């Protein structure tokens, strides 16, 4: 403790956890015994502390315990690395690229779409040997590269998702010192946005709405024309009857014949049919008292 960010001069504590029994606990540093402590059976951990951390404390540590009843020695624990940060090494330079855009970052924030490929490039030509990519909130580096020529490393996040959102930065290990680290370089905050699942969904909805409205208007127009014709026919017939005496037959004349427009009017639309009908029924100056004429096109068949 702490698990990361240990600088020269910091106080560091290493804890060895083991079963509740009386035992001698040994701490190994890079394979050799360095410290030991006796643990009482009521305790479940032993602590080893370095009050002022220096380069000599950097390295790999393991724990092992020894009991006398029954006599035996445990296996060594999993290793723990103690990496010391030395601020005398300059931080690495960082660049950021996605979709053909390249930026040298100075603590910036970038928004990218879900599924994009993002590249973070870190370099230090003077000291950089191994490079590590860090993400905020993670105790360990998320990626590491040991370039053969040293000096530069390229980290690529393929097909990013919202889980990749976070703040990223780089560090490096100097040549010949695998447990010494530079300070973190400039950071870049990555925000991954999620586009709509169906990009055309809104357009399709609007198109369906237009079709529905147009269909409704057409239906209403057709229904209105039917009502006009339905009420116009009795009205015109009533006017014919009022121009004659009761019981008197209609006179055969061109004025009171049921006139059918010429055949070239076949195929007229309902609106055109209404216009023709009204023109026949509208009285003119010279025939004010003439009976109205009704036009109805009924799809005649040729006689067999």
Backbone torsions as a table, in degrees:
resi	resn	phi	psi	omega
1	UNK	NA	130.4	-3.3
2	UNK	-70.4	165.1	-175.8
3	UNK	-86.0	-14.8	178.7
4	UNK	-154.9	166.2	176.5
5	UNK	70.7	33.2	178.5
6	UNK	-81.8	122.4	-179.9
7	UNK	-107.8	161.2	177.3
8	UNK	-56.8	132.7	-180.0
9	UNK	93.5	-11.5	179.0
10	UNK	-72.5	161.1	172.6
11	UNK	-94.7	130.1	-177.1
12	UNK	-125.5	139.2	177.9
13	UNK	-121.8	127.4	174.7
14	UNK	-106.0	129.8	-178.9
15	UNK	-112.5	133.3	174.1
16	UNK	-109.4	117.3	179.8
17	UNK	-98.3	135.0	-178.6
18	UNK	-153.9	169.4	-177.8
19	UNK	-59.3	159.2	-179.2
20	UNK	-78.4	86.0	174.7
21	UNK	-154.8	159.3	-179.6
22	UNK	-71.8	130.5	-176.9
23	UNK	-163.0	158.3	169.1
24	UNK	-93.8	133.0	-177.0
25	UNK	-114.7	129.9	179.1
26	UNK	-110.6	141.7	175.4
27	UNK	-110.5	124.3	-179.3
28	UNK	-103.8	134.5	176.7
29	UNK	-119.4	115.2	-178.6
30	UNK	51.5	40.9	173.8
31	UNK	93.9	-16.8	-178.3
32	UNK	-110.5	146.0	178.6
33	UNK	-67.4	135.0	179.9
34	UNK	-122.8	-41.6	-176.4
35	UNK	-139.7	153.0	172.7
36	UNK	-145.3	151.7	179.3
37	UNK	-143.7	151.1	174.5
38	UNK	-92.4	133.7	179.9
39	UNK	-113.3	129.3	175.4
40	UNK	-74.4	155.9	-174.2
41	UNK	-69.2	-19.5	178.4
42	UNK	-75.6	-14.6	-177.4
43	UNK	-97.1	155.0	178.2
44	UNK	-118.7	6.2	179.7
45	UNK	-154.4	154.0	174.5
46	UNK	-126.2	138.8	-178.4
47	UNK	-111.8	139.5	173.0
48	UNK	-122.7	125.0	-174.9
49	UNK	-119.4	145.4	171.9
50	UNK	-115.3	114.9	-174.0
51	UNK	-71.3	-37.6	178.9
52	UNK	-132.6	102.4	-174.5
53	UNK	-74.0	136.1	177.8
54	UNK	-132.6	-179.9	-179.7
55	UNK	-56.2	-34.2	-175.6
56	UNK	-67.5	-19.4	179.1
57	UNK	-84.1	-15.0	-179.3
58	UNK	-68.1	144.6	178.1
59	UNK	144.6	-160.0	-176.6
60	UNK	-108.9	136.2	-177.9
61	UNK	-123.7	145.5	174.1
62	UNK	-138.6	156.6	177.1
63	UNK	-115.0	153.7	175.2
64	UNK	-153.5	144.6	178.3
65	UNK	-125.9	156.7	-176.8
66	UNK	-130.4	130.7	179.8
67	UNK	-118.9	153.5	-178.4
68	UNK	-104.2	-17.8	-178.2
69	UNK	-142.2	100.9	-4.8
70	UNK	-74.3	157.2	-176.2
71	UNK	-67.8	130.7	179.0
72	UNK	177.6	164.9	-179.9
73	UNK	-131.4	135.9	-178.8
74	UNK	-78.8	168.8	170.0
75	UNK	-73.4	160.3	176.9
76	UNK	-73.5	149.1	-179.5
77	UNK	-73.2	173.2	172.2
78	UNK	-65.2	150.2	-176.2
79	UNK	-75.9	151.6	172.9
80	UNK	-126.4	130.8	179.6
81	UNK	-95.0	132.5	172.7
82	UNK	-108.3	107.7	-179.8
83	UNK	-105.3	127.3	-177.0
84	UNK	-103.3	129.3	177.9
85	UNK	-88.4	126.8	178.7
86	UNK	-113.4	109.9	-175.6
87	UNK	-68.1	-7.0	178.2
88	UNK	-72.4	-16.9	174.5
89	UNK	-88.4	126.9	-178.6
90	UNK	-66.1	145.5	178.9
91	UNK	-66.7	157.4	179.7
92	UNK	-74.2	156.8	171.5
93	UNK	-84.6	153.1	-173.2
94	UNK	-136.0	139.9	170.4
95	UNK	-131.2	159.2	-173.4
96	UNK	-135.8	134.0	-179.4
97	UNK	-142.4	146.1	174.1
98	UNK	-161.7	141.5	177.3
99	UNK	50.4	39.6	176.5
100	UNK	85.1	-4.4	179.0
101	UNK	-95.6	132.4	179.3
102	UNK	-121.7	130.1	-179.5
103	UNK	-135.4	137.1	171.0
104	UNK	-87.4	115.1	-168.3
105	UNK	-80.7	142.4	169.4
106	UNK	-135.2	74.0	179.7
107	UNK	53.1	60.7	-177.2
108	UNK	-109.3	169.0	177.4
109	UNK	-122.0	133.1	-175.2
110	UNK	-127.7	138.8	172.5
111	UNK	-106.1	129.5	177.7
112	UNK	-131.5	155.0	179.9
113	UNK	-80.0	151.8	177.3
114	UNK	-58.1	137.3	-180.0
115	UNK	91.2	-6.0	179.0
116	UNK	-72.7	156.6	172.3
117	UNK	-99.9	126.6	-175.9
118	UNK	-117.4	134.5	-179.3
119	UNK	-121.2	129.6	175.8
120	UNK	-116.8	121.7	-176.7
121	UNK	-110.8	131.2	-179.5
122	UNK	-124.8	140.4	179.4
123	UNK	-153.1	150.2	167.6
124	UNK	-155.4	106.1	-171.2
125	UNK	-75.9	-16.8	-176.1
126	UNK	-86.3	-41.6	-172.5
127	UNK	-125.3	-19.2	-170.3
128	UNK	-63.8	124.9	176.1
129	UNK	-114.9	-63.6	174.5
130	UNK	-111.8	139.7	-178.4
131	UNK	-116.9	143.9	-178.9
132	UNK	-127.8	139.8	177.5
133	UNK	-103.2	125.0	-178.2
134	UNK	-110.1	146.3	174.8
135	UNK	-124.7	133.8	-178.6
136	UNK	-55.9	133.7	-179.8
137	UNK	93.4	-7.6	179.0
138	UNK	-106.5	131.2	-177.6
139	UNK	-74.9	-24.3	-179.1
140	UNK	-117.1	155.1	176.5
141	UNK	-59.3	146.4	-179.7
142	UNK	-86.4	-23.2	176.0
143	UNK	-148.4	154.2	176.8
144	UNK	-141.7	143.6	175.4
145	UNK	-136.3	139.6	174.8
146	UNK	-118.9	78.9	-176.9
147	UNK	-61.3	140.3	-176.2
148	UNK	-61.0	-39.5	-179.7
149	UNK	-88.9	-10.3	-177.4
150	UNK	69.6	177.1	173.2
151	UNK	91.9	-35.5	-175.0
152	UNK	-152.4	145.7	175.6
153	UNK	-139.2	147.5	179.9
154	UNK	-121.1	120.6	179.0
155	UNK	-109.2	127.3	-178.5
156	UNK	-118.5	129.9	173.0
157	UNK	-103.2	109.9	-175.1
158	UNK	-89.2	134.1	174.9
159	UNK	53.4	58.9	-173.3
160	UNK	-61.6	150.2	177.1
161	UNK	-126.1	171.7	177.3
162	UNK	-55.5	-23.9	178.1
163	UNK	-66.6	-19.9	179.2
164	UNK	-84.9	-4.4	177.6
165	UNK	-61.2	134.5	-179.9
166	UNK	161.8	-175.4	-179.1
167	UNK	-106.8	127.4	-175.9
168	UNK	-117.6	146.5	175.6
169	UNK	-153.2	169.8	-176.2
170	UNK	-124.6	156.4	168.5
171	UNK	-142.0	171.7	177.5
172	UNK	-141.3	159.6	174.4
173	UNK	-103.8	129.0	-179.0
174	UNK	-67.3	159.1	178.5
175	UNK	-56.7	128.5	174.9
176	UNK	78.9	0.9	-179.1
177	UNK	-131.2	81.6	-174.0
178	UNK	-69.5	-17.8	-179.2
179	UNK	-111.3	19.9	172.6
180	UNK	-116.6	138.5	-175.7
181	UNK	-127.4	151.4	169.9
182	UNK	-77.1	171.3	171.1
183	UNK	-71.2	163.6	177.3
184	UNK	-69.9	142.7	176.4
185	UNK	-82.1	-171.9	177.3
186	UNK	-57.0	150.0	-177.4
187	UNK	-106.6	158.7	173.1
188	UNK	-131.9	130.4	178.3
189	UNK	-96.6	120.2	-176.5
190	UNK	-103.9	125.9	175.8
191	UNK	-119.3	117.8	-178.2
192	UNK	-96.9	121.3	179.8
193	UNK	-100.6	150.0	-178.9
194	UNK	-106.1	116.7	176.2
195	UNK	-71.6	163.6	177.7
196	UNK	-56.1	144.1	-179.1
197	UNK	-60.1	-41.4	178.3
198	UNK	-121.6	97.1	-175.8
199	UNK	-56.6	-30.7	-176.8
200	UNK	-93.0	7.9	-174.1
201	UNK	-63.1	-42.8	-178.7
202	UNK	-66.0	-40.8	179.1
203	UNK	-64.3	-40.4	179.0
204	UNK	-64.2	-39.0	-180.0
205	UNK	-64.0	-43.8	178.9
206	UNK	-63.6	-39.6	178.9
207	UNK	-63.7	-41.1	178.9
208	UNK	-64.4	-38.4	179.0
209	UNK	-64.6	-41.8	178.9
210	UNK	-62.4	-44.5	179.1
211	UNK	-61.0	-42.7	-178.4
212	UNK	-64.7	-43.8	179.7
213	UNK	-64.7	-43.1	179.7
214	UNK	-62.0	-42.0	178.5
215	UNK	-63.3	-39.8	179.0
216	UNK	-65.3	-40.7	178.8
217	UNK	-63.6	-42.6	-179.8
218	UNK	-62.9	-41.9	178.8
219	UNK	-62.7	-43.8	179.7
220	UNK	-63.3	-39.8	179.4
221	UNK	-63.9	-44.2	179.5
222	UNK	-62.9	-42.4	179.4
223	UNK	-63.1	-39.1	178.4
224	UNK	-63.9	-40.6	178.3
225	UNK	-63.7	-39.9	178.5
226	UNK	-61.9	-42.2	179.8
227	UNK	-65.1	-39.0	179.7
228	UNK	-61.3	-47.1	-179.4
229	UNK	-65.4	-38.4	-177.6
230	UNK	-62.9	-43.0	-179.2
231	UNK	-82.8	-25.5	-178.7
232	UNK	-71.4	-35.9	-176.9
233	UNK	-62.9	-51.4	178.5
234	UNK	-63.1	-35.7	-178.5
235	UNK	-63.2	-43.7	-179.8
236	UNK	-67.2	-38.7	177.5
237	UNK	-63.0	-38.6	179.6
238	UNK	-63.0	-37.5	179.0
239	UNK	-67.3	-35.6	177.6
240	UNK	-63.3	-43.3	-176.3
241	UNK	-68.3	-34.6	-177.8
242	UNK	-70.1	-20.2	-179.8
243	UNK	-83.4	-3.9	179.6
244	UNK	-119.9	155.9	177.1
245	UNK	-73.8	157.1	177.0
246	UNK	-60.4	129.5	178.7
247	UNK	82.7	-12.1	-179.8
248	UNK	-79.9	128.0	-179.5
249	UNK	-69.6	153.7	177.4
250	UNK	-67.5	138.3	178.0
251	UNK	-77.8	142.3	179.2
252	UNK	-83.3	106.1	177.8
253	UNK	-150.2	166.1	179.7
254	UNK	-64.8	-26.5	-176.8
255	UNK	-72.0	-32.9	-176.8
256	UNK	-113.0	19.9	173.1
257	UNK	-78.9	149.6	170.5
258	UNK	-77.9	105.6	-172.2
259	UNK	-92.4	136.7	177.0
260	UNK	-115.3	123.2	-178.5
261	UNK	-58.8	162.1	-178.7
262	UNK	-57.9	162.6	-176.0
263	UNK	-66.3	-19.5	-177.9
264	UNK	-71.9	-2.7	175.2
265	UNK	-89.3	3.3	177.0
266	UNK	-63.2	146.0	177.8
267	UNK	86.8	4.6	178.2
268	UNK	-65.6	148.2	175.8
269	UNK	-75.9	170.6	-179.6
270	UNK	-61.8	-38.2	-180.0
271	UNK	-65.8	-43.6	178.5
272	UNK	-65.7	-37.1	178.8
273	UNK	-62.6	-41.2	179.1
274	UNK	-62.8	-41.1	-179.7
275	UNK	-63.6	-43.6	178.6
276	UNK	-62.5	-42.7	-177.8
277	UNK	-62.1	-46.2	-178.4
278	UNK	-66.1	-31.7	179.5
279	UNK	-69.1	-31.5	176.8
280	UNK	-75.5	-34.1	-175.4
281	UNK	-84.5	-17.1	-175.8
282	UNK	-78.2	121.0	-179.3
283	UNK	-72.1	139.2	177.5
284	UNK	-100.0	177.5	-178.2
285	UNK	-62.3	-33.7	-174.2
286	UNK	-91.4	-4.5	-177.9
287	UNK	-140.7	53.1	-173.7
288	UNK	-66.1	-37.1	-177.5
289	UNK	-96.8	5.8	178.5
290	UNK	-71.3	145.3	177.9
291	UNK	-66.3	149.0	-179.7
292	UNK	-72.7	161.8	179.6
293	UNK	-115.3	135.5	179.4
294	UNK	-112.1	133.7	179.0
295	UNK	-114.7	125.9	176.3
296	UNK	-135.4	123.3	178.5
297	UNK	-98.5	118.8	-168.7
298	UNK	-119.3	21.4	174.4
299	UNK	59.9	62.9	-177.9
300	UNK	-65.6	149.2	174.1
301	UNK	-103.3	154.0	173.5
302	UNK	-72.6	135.7	179.0
303	UNK	-65.1	142.6	177.6
304	UNK	-82.1	NA	NA
